[in-house]
Amino acid sequence: MKSFCSSLILLLFSFFVQAQNYDRFNTGFSETISSKILGEDREILIHIPNSNGGSKIKDRGNYPVIYLLDGNDNFNSVVSITEHMEETSLAPPMIVIGIVHSNRMSELTTGSDEEFKGFVGKGENFMSFVEKELIPHIDSTYPTTSYKTFIGHSVGGLTVINTLLHKPDLFNSYVSLDGALWWNKAKVVEDAKSILAKQNYQGKTLYMAMANRLEKGVDTLSVMKDTSGNTALIRANLRFIEELKKSNQNQLRYKYKFYEDDNHPSVRLIGEYDALRYIFDFYRLKIYDSEMDDPNFKLDSIVVAHYENVSKQMGYIVKPNENLVNNFGYQMMANKQFKKAESLFKLNIINNPKSGNCYDSIGDLYLATGNKAKAIESFKKALTLKEIPETKGKLETLLKEKK
């Protein structure tokens, strides 16, 4: 790879320098932790879901975690994506951990490469810090679950693939964005030949994004005949994908995409979004309007079954979203399907026994069906859990009518 493209080399080294001036504090906060393994203090960027109030309070819920390489440059975009996906019920709320690098090339590569004379990557040491210090610190300090996603771009993508091969149980899902798999004579591709077929990747997910660095008239088939350094990155990725295809018995769930209209820097944003959509494609509950209008459609059973599948995919119990179930309940009330609405509101109470809003909602149902005694009981219970002015007003009206 003697003639490797100088522009990409400059990009790899300048990536960290550019990130230093990036304002990231509008979406989270930073923390400094001391690392014995690295022998220095390390800054990390942290985003707690807005639905948790952006704080580390643990009794509001627990969340999957995204560990993000090149945190300075990728933090804001990934946080925005996760918040959007939560708001639109495409994914669970997630904690995002952005790792700030002191020397990204040293930390995100292993071994040496002929283009970088005298340079030896220390990626094993860095990943030891992630595994033995960073992840335990996050789990002990913040409201996490066991589900973890690892995202990296360029040499960060190389680190992601290396971790998938050599430490597959460290994360549940892996995202490589235009990974620099050419590094060290594409050693990671050679490793894949012996590892992918033998390893059991059940429950693991991989997403690979590749940017368009091809000359006019060249496609992903013809580029494999090229031997120049300019196409080394995409050729290494395509070779790795061929190894994935050969090892289709290892139960790894994977997807790859070539982004014809994106280059090496721009593929990050769209690749991050597409990757998280793919990883959590099981999370969205799709119900048609015609089903909502059908009195025989067992909505409560569908909701329960859906979240049982989500729990299976995530590896722990995931309860139905309170707001989603609540909205379903009111839709059933509007459709005059009162028994179905009651079933949904009761499901919400079982899953959220400390929620005043859940008791207020079922009180509305009883009020709509003329059961004022149960409505009063429900509103009183709601107010013992939370001071809701609207609930208080409804209760006072009912008690006046009762006199």
N, C-alpha and C positions, 0 to 999 in steps of 0.2 A: 504494500500500500504506500509506495514511495511517493506517489504523486497526489496524495490526499489533498482535497480542496482547502486552500489556506483560509478562505472566508469562513468555513465551518469551524476551523480550529480557533480563529479569532472569536467567533461567536461563543464557543464553549468556554473560553477563558474570560470573556467580557460579561458573561451572563450574570455572574455573582456581583461584579463591580457595579453594573447597572442597577441591580436590585437594592443597593444600599440607599438610594435616594427615594425609594418607594414608600409612600405613606400608607400604612396598613392599619392604623389604629382606629379607624372608623368602623371596623367590623369585629373587633375583639380586643384582646389585651395581651401583653407580653409577660413572660416570666423567665427568670434566670435560674437555672439549676446547675449544681456543681457535679462534674463528672470525674470520677476517679479513673475511669478507663481512658478518657481522652486527656486527662490531666489539666482541665481548664473548665471555666464556667461557660455554659451554653445558653443562648437565648432561644426560647421557643414562643411561637405565636399561638394563641388559644381562642377559639370561638366556641361558646356554649350556645345551644339553640335558643333563639328568641322566645320560643314557647316555654323555656325554662327561666325566662327573665334574664338570660345572659349571665347567670351566676353559677357558682359551683354547688349550690344547695342540692343535696342528694335525695331529699324526700319528694321531689317534684317529678322524678322520673329518671330513667337511665338510658343511655344512648350509645349507638354504635360510634366508632371513632375512625376518622380518616387521618392517616399519617401522610403528610405532604412534604416531599422533598422540594428544595428551592423555595422554601416557605415565603420569603420576602416577595418573590415575584408571582407566586401562584395563589397566595392566601385569599385575597379579596375575591378573586373570580370563583374559587371553589366554595367559599362561604356563601356568596350570592346564589350559586347554583343549588346548594343544599337547602337554603331557606326557600327558594322558589319551589323546589321539588316537594318540600314538606307542605307548603301552603296549597299546592295543587294535588296533594295526596299521591304523589308519584314515588315517594320514598319516606322512610322514617326520619324524624329530626336527628341530626348528627352533630357530634363534636368534631371540630376540625383542628388538627395540630400541625402548624407550619414549622418546619425545622429550618433554622437559620444556620447556614454553613460558614465556618471560618475559612475553609479552603475547599471549595466544592469539587474541584478536579481530584484532589487527594482523597476526599471522603467518598466520592461516587465512582471510583474506579479501583480495580485490583490489578496488581502486576504492572507491567510496562508495555509501551507501544513504541514501535520504531519511529513514529513521527515525533515522539517526545523523548529525546535522548537524555538519559540520566534520571528520568522521572519514574517513580514507583508509587502506584496508588495504594492507599491504606484503607480501602473499603471494608475489609474484614473487621478492622478495629472500630470503624464508625458503626457498622451494623451490630457489633457487640454492645456498643453504647445504646443503640436503639432497643435492642432486645433485653438487656440486663439492667438498664438504668432508666431510660426514657419511658418505655411502656409500663413498667411497674410503678413509676412515679405518677403517671397519668391515671392509672387504675386506682391507686390509693388516694388520690387527691380529688378526682373529679367523678361525676356520676356516669360511669361507663358501663357498657355491656361487653360480652366476649367477642362481638363481631368487629373485625378490624379490616380496613381497606388501605392499601399502599399505592400511592400515586407518584410517578416520576417522569420527567421530561428530559430527553437527550441523554446525557450520562446518568441522569436520575432514572430514566427508563432502563438503562443498562443495569443499574442497581436493583430495580424492581425484578427484572428477569433473573438476575443472579440469585436473588432471594427466593424466588419461586422454585428454582432448581435445587438450591442448597439448604434452604430453610423454609420449606413449603408450609409448615404448620404455624409460622409466625403470624401470618395474615390469612383472612378468608378470601379476599379478592385482591387482584393485582392489576394495575393500570400502567402500561408502558406507552408513553407518548413520543413517537419518533425516536425510539431508544437508540443510543449509539452502540449498537451491537457489533460494530466493526472493530471495537477496541481490542487490542492485543491479538491481532490476526483472527478476530471473531471467535475468540476462545469460548464465549458463552454458547455459541452455536454448536461447537464441537462437544461441549459438555452436555448439551441437550440430546445429542445422539445416543448417549449411554444412559441418561437419567430419565428422560420423559417416558420411555417405554416401560421402565421398571417401577416407577413411582406411582403410588395410588393417590390421585388428586380428588377423590370423592369430596364433594362439598366446596371445592375451590373454583374460583372464577377468574378468568384472565381476559382483559381487553387490550388490544394493540391498535394504536393509531399510527398511520404512516403519511407523511406529508409528500407533496409532489415536488421533487427536485430533479425531474427528468427534463432532458432536452426535447425540443419540439420534434414530434414524430416518433418518440420512444415511449413504449408502454411497459407495464410491469412484467410482460413476458420477454420482450426483446432486450430489456435491460440486463437480464441475467447473462447475456453473452458479452457484456461489457466487462472490462478489467480495470478501468481507471478508478482512481480514488474518489472522483466526484460522485460516483454511484455506489460507493462502498456501504453507506448507511442503509439504503433501501434494499440492496442485495442481501445484506446480512439479515435484515428483518424478514425478507421473503424466504430465505433459507431456513430461518427459525420456524416460520409458519409451515414449511414443508415437513419439518420434524414433528410439529404438532399433529399434522394430518396423518403421519405414519403411526403415531402413538395414540390412536383413537380408542384404545381399550383402557386407558388410564383414568377415565371418568372425569377428566378436566373439562369444565364448561368454558368454552372460549369463543371469542369473536374478534375479527380483525377488519379494519377498514382503511382503504386508500382514499385520502382526501385530495381529490384532483385540483381543487381550487384553493388549497392552503399550502403555505410554506412551513419551514421548520419552526419559526416563532409563532405563527398564527394558528397552527394546529392545536396548540395547547387548550385554548378556550373551548372550541367545539368538540375536541376530543374528550375533555373532562366531562362535559355535559353528556355526550353520547355514551361514555363509559358508565357513568352513574345510572343513566336510563337503562342500560343493558344489565348491569349488576342487580338492580332492584326492579327488574321488569315483572316480578311476581307480586309486587307490593300493591299495585293499583287495583282497586275493586271496581270492576266495570259492570254497571247495571243499566239497562236500557229503560227509557221512559215507558215503553209498552209493558215491561215487566212490573214497573212501579204501579201501573194502573190495573194490573191483573190481580183480582182478589185472591186467586189461588196460588200466587207466587209467594213462596215461603222466604220472605226477605230476611227474617231473623236467623233462619237456618243457614242461608247463604252467607250472611255476615260471619257467623260463627265458624263455618267451614273454611271461609277465606282466610281468616286470621289463624286458624289451625295450620293451614299451609304456610302462611307467612312465618309462623313460629318454627315450623320444621325447617324452613330455608335459613332462618336466622340463627337457629341453634338454641333458642331460649323462648320462653312464653312471651308473645306479643299480644296484648289485649286490643280489642277493637277501639279505634279512635273515638273519644267521647263526643267531640263535636260532630263527627260524621254520623254516628248512631243517633245523636240527638236530632240532627237535620232530617234523617230518615223518618224518625218518629213523628215529627211535625208534618212531613209530607203525607204520611199515612193518615194523620188527623184531617188534613185538608181533603184527602180522598174518601173520607168517611169510613176508613178501614180501622176502626177503633181498637179492635182486639189485637191487630198487628202492631198498632202504635203502642199499646200497653206492653206488649211483649218486648219491644225494642227499648222502651224507657226502663223497664225492669232489668233488662240486660245491662243497661248503662249503670244502674244503681249497684248491681252485683259487682261490676268491674271497677266502679268508682264510688265506693260507699261513703267517702268523705266529701263528695261534691254536692254543695248546696244546689247548684244548677240542675243536677239530675233530678232531685226531689221537686224542684220548682216545675220542671217540665212535665213530670207525671201528674203534678197537681193541676196543671193546665188541662191535661187530658180528662181528669176526673171532673173538672169544672165544665168542660165542653160536653160531657156525657150526663151531666146533671147529678153527679154523685158529690154533693157539697161536703158531706162529712169526711170523705177520703181526701177531698181537695184541701180542706182545712188541716187535716193531719199531715199531709205532704208539705204544705207551705210552712207549717210550724217546724217540721223537721228540717226543711231547707234553711230556715233562719237560725237554727241552732248551729249550723255548720258555716254559714256565711251571711253577713248582713247585706241583703239584696233589697234595695228600696222598692223595686217593682213588686217583689214577692210580699213585702210588708204591706204595700198598698192593697194587693189582692186579698190578703188575709184579713185586714181591717174591714174591707167591704163585706166579706163573707160573714164575719162575726157580727157586724151591725145588722145584716139581714136576718141573722139567726135570732136576734133579740125580739 
